[in-house]
Amino acid sequence: MGKDILFGICADAHQSIQNDISGRIRAFVEEASKRKADFIIQLGDFVLPDASGEKALAAWNKFSGPRYHVLGNHDTEMGGKEAVMSFQGQKEKYYSFDAGDYHFIVLDTNYFKYGDDFIDYKDLNYRASESFNCYIPPFQLKWLAEDLDKTDKRCFIFTHAALCVGDWVVYNLHEFMDVLWLANQKAGFNKVTMCFSGHDHADAYLFKGGIHYVLVNSLSHKYIGPKYTQHSSHATTVEKEYGKLDYVVPYKDPLYAFVRLKENGLIQIMGKQSEYVGNSPMELHWEHYASPQISYREVWMNGIGEL
């Protein structure tokens, strides 16, 4: 096995919702540069192709090494996938690349199903479906199986919508997991080693079927929905600095992580911790799991769960 690989990862910046996203991205990029990360990647819901998005993207592009993008549902709201891809310099909706002895795969989960057809998200069209849903279409699963078959390297997968762990998982999750299971059976080891997802604005981990699933928290805030609003004592001062709070509780500091794939087979996830600004989700009677952090975790590539 070759040298260690280190990459930086963040998710759900939501430049269109919260103020000073460019400052949060700048902090991430500056640390990635100091750590000499081999690459950085964001897991979607990043920027929109407008003036504010240009400022955020400029901060992202300050990183001198390889920079990778995953499409998120909100990224498609201003002209669809092609518009944001052109804006941020992303050539393909789904693709793969190598770094060191490892193979990395980016998937696009932003399709809804209408009858037998899989429709690309564009300009909020997915809201017209019966419920918010997302799929990895059969043609992309076919590509994934072929891509996995072409490499002998350990594989790591990045998506926006959650996989296995999270509230908003892809609807055809079992079909996706069948592809991973078959690839690992063919290889005789857990060739697909770890999957990273965003979308849920939560910090979580699950070990299932010999694969590690990591849910990466938002760079900026916890989404809690329109019926939860900040108490009046906090709303004015917090909104001035962080933006509108009808749906979100901001994190004081940006949340992101660095992942080290070590030569001895250990995976280290070194995440950031912060605190809520204003009333926490719990104080607002949010009844689901929330935490303003990305946990430090250590797991083994060979399939042993969390230490």
Disulfide bonds with the S-S distance in Angstrom:
none
